[in-house]
Amino acid sequence: MASVAQAIRMALHYGEKHLGVKDIFGQDVGAPLGGVFTATQGLKTAWNSPLDERGIISMAMGIAMTGDRCVAEIQFADYIFNTIDLLKIAGNTMWVTNGQVPLPMVVMTPVGAGIFGSIYHSHSFDAWASRIPGWKIVMPSNPLDAYGLMLSAIQDPNPVLYLKSKALMRHKGDELIPGEPADEKELKAMIDKPVQNAAGWKPRWPDLQEYIVPIGKGKITHAGEHITVVTYSRMVHLCNEVAEKLAHDGISVEVIDLRSIYPYDWQMIKESVEKTGRVLFVNEDTEVTNFGEHLAYRTTQECFYHLMARPRVLASKNLPGIGLSPALERATVPQHHDIEIAIREVVAEVP
């Protein structure tokens, strides 16, 4: 099975071959590195930009304004914050031009903790991103969704933020991407640049097929009856594992992988909450002005009379940064035991 990094690479190859992608660029995106996580390795249209986040976003906007499709990468989301004003302009361009200037651009960047990257390589960006109108925001949790969401993002006529978890880039899924060989070693030999003797290397791409994950459509990854847990990206795996554990104690947990945080699948959330009467929102962004707070607010407004307990948000501590020590990171970002405790508390709450 492909890893998330390989899935993104194959989706970008499909994009440049079939969907009109003409530029894939960013710091170290082109040869020889092919991205710090190798997600752009071997792509024909990939090239290296200067170390200039504002320049990368501006270039993507210019390319998109001509009608060409491009994918730009900010090497780590921790360095995207100085582009907020440009992201705002990109998000409102179609609106301020009365629909005359769409921006078919994708900005992808690795987000979140889990790699013990300390203060400059552990930040999340989903809450910030959700406050920039005009952008769609996707956050895949597995290789197949990473592939399908990238194809959707490329084909969208307006800007899409593709937030990929740093900690999941080597994660392998349990479903084949259409056209992917079943043998992992065969896939690696075809598309992974060898560490040694790489001179003249070129990838041999499999016969990849179109696979679309619609932006704004969530997925129930663990069915349950007693509580709904709404999450996305890396936290999906932690929540699923906790749900499996709690099932042995008779606690039935329904886990929803949003996959897109804007637009998000409100109908799926609403139906699940109306069924279970309890809900916990989990993510690894900071707990103050967290995107989960918006979801909790909307749940209270629209599902109030179905609730058996107050909606809860479990997120990272509101600290200036995440420490380098694994103990500090684990104490800051939600872990399995934090999720389990929160679920047990919500389920135990009596109206």
N, C-alpha and C positions, 0 to 999 in steps of 0.2 A: 504494500500500500504506500502511496505517496505521502510525504510529509506536507505540512502547510506551506513551507517554503517552495517545495517542488510543485505543489498545486498552483500557487500564485504564478510561478514561472511558466507553467504550461498554459495557464489562462492568458498570460500576457503574450505568449507565442501565438495562441489562437487569435488573440485580438489583433496582433500585427499582420497575421496572415489572412484573416477573414473579416475583421470589423473595422478596418481602416485606421488602426493606430499607427501613427507615423513617428512619434517621438516618445521614448521612455528614458527619463533622465533624472539626475540628482547626484549628490556627492557619492563617488565610488560606485555608481550604478552600472556604468559600462565596464569594459575590459580594463584591467585583468581581473578585478575582484568580483564584479557582478553583484554588488550589494553586500553589506556586512553580514546578512543572513543568506546570501547566494540566491535571493529570490528573483534576480534579474540576470542571472548568468546565462551567457550564450545567446541572448536575444539580438536580433539583427538591428533593431532601431534604438538600442540602448547606448547612451553616451554620458560622459562625466561632466558635471557642472562644477563651477567654482564652489568653495565652501561659503555659500551665501543663500540663506533660507529665503530672504525677501526677493533675491534675484530668481530663485527657482520658482516661487509662486508667481512672480510677475511674468516670467517667461511662459509658464503654463497658461496664464490668462491671455497673453498675446497670441499664442498658438491657437488657443480655443476660439478667440475672437475672429480668426480667419476662417473658421469652420473645420479645422483639422482636429482630430482626436489625439489626445496625449495623456500620458500617465507620468506624473512627477512624484518624486519621493523626497521627503524630509527624513534624513537618516535616522533620527530618533525624535519622537514627539516632544521630548524635553526642550528641543530647540525650535519648535514651531510657534512659540508664544510671541516672538517678535514679528510675526506676520499677520497678527489678528486684524489689523486695519485692512490689509489686502484681501484676506479671506472675507471680510465683511463686504468689500466692493465686489468681489467675485460672486458672492451670494445674492447681491441685489441688482446685478447688471441686467438680467433679463427683465426684471420688474421696472427698473428706471428707463429702459429703452422700449417699454411697451411691447415686449415680446419680440423685438427685432434682432436682438443679439443674444442667442443662447451661448452657453459656455460648456462644450462637451469635454470637460477635463476631470481627471481623477487625481486626487492627492492622496497618496498612501504613506503611512508612517507607523513605525512600531511603537506600541504603547504599553504602559503598565509595568508592574514589578515582576518578580519571579526569577530574575537572573542575577539578583544581588548586585545591581548596578549603581547603588548609592544615589546621591542627590541629583546627579546629572543624567542618569539613565534608568530611572524608575518611575517617572511621572505618568499619570493618566491624562487623557485629554477629552474624554467623552462628555463630561459635564460642560466644559468650555464649548466644545463643538456644538452641543445641543442648543446653545444660545446664539448661534450665528444663522439668522434666517436665510433661506435660499439654498442651503446645502442639504443633501441627503447624507446620512451617516450609517455606515455598515461596520459590523464587528463580528467576523466569523469565529467559530469555536472549533472547527475541524476542517480537514483538507477539502472535502467535497463541497461544503458551503463556501470555503475560500475561493474555490474555482468558480462556482455558480454566481456568487456575489460579485466577483471581479468582472465576469462577462456582463452582468446587469449594469454595473457601474460604468463600464466602457461604453455601453450602448445608450446610456442616459444622455439626454440633450443638455443637461445642466450639471453643475459641479457636484461631485460625490467625494466625501472623505472616507477613505478605506483604512480603518484603524485595525492593524494586525497586532496581536499579542506577541510581545518579545518572547515570552516563556513558551509559547505554543509553536514557534517556528519549526522545531524539530519533531513536533507531535505528529504521529501517524494515525490515520483514521481506520475505520473498519468497513468503508464502502469505496469501491473503485470509481475513479473518475472515468467517464465514458471515453474509451480509447486507450486508457492506461493499461500497460501489461500487468498481469496478475503477480508476476515475479518481481519483488522489490529489487533484487540484484540486477535484473534485466533493465529495469527503469533507471537505476543508478548508472549503469554502464552506458545507457543511451544519452542521458541529459545532464549528468553531473561531471563537471570538469575534474579530471584526475589531479591529485595533489602533486604528483611527480610526472615528468615527461609530458607536460601539457602543451608543448610547442605545436602550433598548427591545429589544436583541438577544435572540433566543431560538434555541436550536439546533433544527435539523430532523433528528431522528434517523433513520438508515436502519432498515429492517425487519430488525433483528438476530435471529439464531437462536441456539439453545442450542448451545454447544460446550464439552465438558468434558474437561479434562486431569486424570486421576485423581491425587490427592495420593499420592506415594510411587512413582510410575512414571517411570523414567528414559527416555532416548532416545539411541540411538547416532547421533551426528551425522557421524561419519567412520569407516567400516569399516577395519579393519587386522588384521595378523597378528603383528607383532613386539613390540608394547608397547601396554598399555592406559593411557590418560590419563583420569582421572576428575576432572571439574570441574563448574562451574555458573556461572550469571549471566554477567557480562562476560567472564570468563576463557574461556568456551566459544569465543568468536570468535577470541581469540588462539590458542588451542590448535588450532582447525580450520585457521587460516591457516598455522601451523607444520607441521601434518600434511600440508597440500598441498605445502608447500615440500620437506619431507623425502621425500615420495614420489618426487621427481625424483632423489634420491640412493639410492633403493632401500630406504628405511626405511618400513615400513608401520605406521602409527599408528592405533589405534582410539580414538576420542574418545567418552566418555560424558558427556552432559549430565544430571546427576542431577535437575534441575528442582525436586525436593524434597530438603531435607537432613534432614528428619525427618517421617514415616518415609522412609527412603531405599531405593532399589531394590537391595538386597544381591544378589538373585539375578542381576541383570544384571551387576553388578560381578564376582561370583564366576565366572560362566560366561565372561566375557571374560578374566579373569586366568588361568583354567585353560587357555584357548586360547593366550594370548600368553606366559604365564610371566613377564611383567614388568609393573610398574605404577608410575605416577607420579600423585600426587594434587596438583592445582593449585588454589589459591584466593588471594584477596588479603587475608585476615585475617592477623593476626600469627602468626609461626611457632611461638611457644611456646603450649602448650595449644590447638593448632589442631584444628579438626574433622577435618582430614585425618589427624591423628595417630591418632584413633580408628579411622578406616578402614584405616590402615596396620597398626595393631595387630590388627584383626579379620582382615585379609587374611593376616597372618603366622600367626594362630592356626588359620584354617580352610582356607587354601590353601598351607600351607608346602611340601608335597611337590610342588606344581606350579610353584613359583617357581624361576626361573633367575637371579634377581638380587634383592637386598634391595628392598623397597618404599621409595619415596622420597616426600617431601612438599616441594613448592615453594610457599612462601607469602611474605608480606611480612616485612621485617626487624622484629625485636622492639625497636622504638624507642618513646619516649614519644609520638611523633606523626609526622605527615607534613608536611614543609616546604612552604611556598608555592611556592618555585621549581620549575618543571617538572623541572629536573634532579634536585632532591631527591626529588620524588615518584617519578620513573622509577627512581631508584636504590633506592627503598624497596619499591615494589610490583612483582611479576613483570611482565616485558616479554617481547616475542617472543624476544629473544636468550637470556633466562634459561630460557625453556621449551625452546628448541632445544638449548641446552647440556645441560640436565638429561636430556632424552630421549636424546641421543646417548650420554651417560655410562651411563645405565641399559642401553641396548641393547648397548653395548660391554662391559659387565661379563660376565665368564666365571665360571661356578660352579666 
